[in-house]
Amino acid sequence: MTSLVLGLDLGGSSSKWHVRRGLEVLGAGAGPPVTATLLATEAGRVNLRALREALPAGIGAVWAGLPGFGASRPDAADLLAQLAEGLGLGPGRVHLESDLDLAFRAHLRPGEGVLVYAGTGSVAYHVAAGGQVRRAGGHGFHIDDDGAGYALGRAALRWLTGQLDRGDTPGGSLALEVQAVTGGLDWDALRRFTYAQPGAAAVARLAPAVGRAADAGDAVACGILRDAAEALAALAVTVQRRLPAAVPVVATGGALRVSPLFGAELRRACPGVVMQQRDHAAAAAWSAAHLLESRRLDPLPPGFTPGS
């Protein structure tokens, strides 16, 4: 029987998975966040175990995109081993690359264009025909991630806390949408929500609230989307200026799904941009299948199941 293959698009807010056998899709879903930083923590290992429990038995090969990963990292081999162990597989059955390389290949061929990705974080990314990478942004929420889901949530929190600092009562659609997520608009409620977990995931959860408020006509939310679009366009320009010739810009990522107004603002700020949403986990599963077929991954022993 043909082995099952697993594609993983791991992320800072959630991790997408896609399982197939040949041409048959056996399942897809999402699990808790897993990043290179999280893998070094007990919380990350717990998340990885939870992700594994959601998967069917009999996985023979895995292709995974991991935020923060790079082959040049001194701990690259350790990260691969941790991921493989967490999935109950040997390292020889897992191919690991950065989530950005996975995303680029899902949308573009080397040399074809610049990918602007806005998920929890943001980056503009180009892979040349020879494999050289040019990028702008993507340095993590402590440094940038402007225009991404984290930045949308942060902008909403900044506006709300500014209202509180002035002694005003936050009102309007944005305040109501945020309150529905955080459970309150006072500083205690906002603080509990924001700092309840490490990293950017909690704040990024507010991005859809910003989108819904913008759809309702909230001026503050619309301004947040406009600023975010301009930040993403600036990332694309930064990469374009380092290339020998102009190439198309493709934009993707979950943050762009929060409202059609976000895409409209990005088209205004970055004329000619192509908005494109593709399943990166499905692309990873196809890559895993090709690896298994070419025997570049260890063959699956008879009767193998994850954890054996």
Secondary structure, 3 states (H helix, E strand, C coil): CCCEEEEEECCCCCEEEEEEECCEEEEEEEECCCCHHHHCCHHHHHHHHHHHHCCCCCEEEEEEEECCCCCCCCCHHHHHHHHHHHHCCCHHHEEEEEHHHHHHHHHCCCCCCEEEEECCCEEEEEECCCCCEEEEECCCCCCCCCCCHHHHHHHHHHHHHHHHHCCCCCCCHHHHHHHHHHCCCCHHHHHHHHCCCCCCHHHHCCHHHHHHHHHCCCHHHHHHHHHHHHHHHHHHHHHHCCCCCCCCEEEECHHHHCCHHHHHHHHHHCCCCEECCCCHHHHHHHHHHHHHHCCCCCCCCCCCCCCC
